[in-house]
Amino acid sequence: MTPEAALCETIARAARAAQAYPDDAANAPWLVTISVLAAQQAAAIALRAAGDSIPAQAGATELLLRAATKDRLSPPFTLPFGAAARQSFDRLVEARNSFMHPRGLTWFVSQDTLARGLPVIGAVVRHLILTQPVLTDLVSPREQEKIEDGLQDLDALAEFLDA
């Protein structure tokens, strides 16, 4: 499976978790985990397309920070990733980490964390893959459509939770 096809599958899974979340909060850990993975995948794809080497053990925030560095992705490809976006993304990463590395505590993610973090995921993927891809044919038109459709589900959930 190509990295681009894997991203499409990840976004589709995140969309299904977002659709199910309002009726079943048990989907929250998977929604968080898969959404963070989608941002990581998008950053890795963009950085690889620009010729950047990806460290073997790069964390989610590290990949996004690399994509936000003009030395790695020159403008206009540089990811806009300001302090507020980073804080919202980091909150999702913390929630993901507490789920993936359990310490015997009850896992929880706030609606505020989702409402603020999911739009950041959408913005990252859209910028790096759909609106400012390093290569114009980075993903096929069909993959672009699938990605946008899935991101719309994440956006809808964020809007619902923010209301």
N, C-alpha and C positions, 0 to 999 in steps of 0.2 A: 504494500500500500504506500503510495506516495505521501509525503508530508501534507500536501494540499488536500488529498482525499481524506487523510486522517483528520485534518482541521474541519472539513465538511461534516464528517461523522461526529466529531466532538460537539460542534455547534448544534447538530440535530439532536444529540442526546441532552444537551443543555436546554434546548427548546422544549423537549418533552418534559424534563424536570420542572421547568418554569410553568408549563401548562398545568401540571399536576399539583404544584405547590399550594395554591390557594385552598384546595380541598384535602390535601394530605401533606402536612408539614414534615412528614418522614422523608420527603424528597429533598429537604433542605441541604443535608450533607452532600448529596450527589450534585445538586444544583451548584453549590459553592465550589466543590472539587472540580467539576467538569468545566465550569466557567473560567476558573483560574487557569486550567489547562489550555483552554482555547486561546487566552491571551498569550500564554507562553508559546504555543505553537505558532501563532501569528508573528510574534517577535522573532522567533527562530527562523521562520521561512523568509521574512524580510531581510534579516541580517545575513543569512546564507546567500540570498540573491544578490546582496551588495558585496559579497566576497569576504564577509567577516567570519572569523572562526568562533565557534560556540564552545565555551568551556564544558567539559564533560559533566560537571556537577553544578551547572548554573541554576540559581534559584529563580523563581518567578519574577520577583521585583528586579533582580539583577538583569534579566533579559530585557525587561521593559526600559530600564535605565540605559542599557546599551543602545536600544533603538531610539532613545531620546537624546543621544549624543551626536552632535553634528559631525564629529570625526568618524563616526561609524555609518550613519545614514545622513548623507548630505541633504540640505534643504532642496526641495520641499518634502522630501521623504522622511525627514526627522520626525519622530513621534512627539506631538505636543503632550507632555506629561508633567504638569505643574504640581505644586505642593498639595492642592486639594485632591487632585486625581490620585496622586500617590498615596495619600492618607486613606482614601476610600478603598483603593486596591489593596493596600497593606492590611486593612481590616478584614477583607475577604481572605487574604493569604493566612492571616492569623487563625481565622475560623477553620480554614481548610487544614492547616497544620494541626490544630487541636483535635480534629476528627481523624486525620491520617496517623497521628502519633498519640493514641489515647493514653491518658494518665489515670484512668479509673474514675473520672469525673463526668458529670452529666454534660453532654454536648449541647451547645445552644448558639444560634446566630440570630441577631436582632433583625427585625424588619427594616430598621434604619440602615443597618450594614448592607442589606440586600438592595434597598432603594437607592443607596448612594454608590454602591460598588458595581452593580450590574450595568449601569450606563457607562462606566469607565471601561468595562469589558467590551461593550459594543463600540465605543469610540476607538479603542485600541485596534480591534479587528478591522473595523471599517477603514481607519486611516491606513494601516499597514498593508491591507489586502485588497480593499475595494476602491478607495478614493485616491490614494497616493502610493500605489504599488511601485516598488523599485523597477520591476519589469512589467511592461504593459500586458503581457500574457502570463502573468504569474499564476493566475487561476483561470480556468475556462469560463465562458459566459454561463454555462449551466452551474458550475460550482459557485460563481458569484451570486447567482439567484438563490441557490440553496443556503448560502451563508447569510445573505440579507434576510431571507424568510425566517431563519432561526433567530437572528439578532432582533428581529421585530418582536418575537415572543419574549425575549429577555427585557426589551424596552417596555412592553405592555405590563409585565409583572412589576417592574420598577415603578412605573406610573401608578399602578394599582396600590402598591404598598406605600407610596408617598402621599396618597390622597387622604 
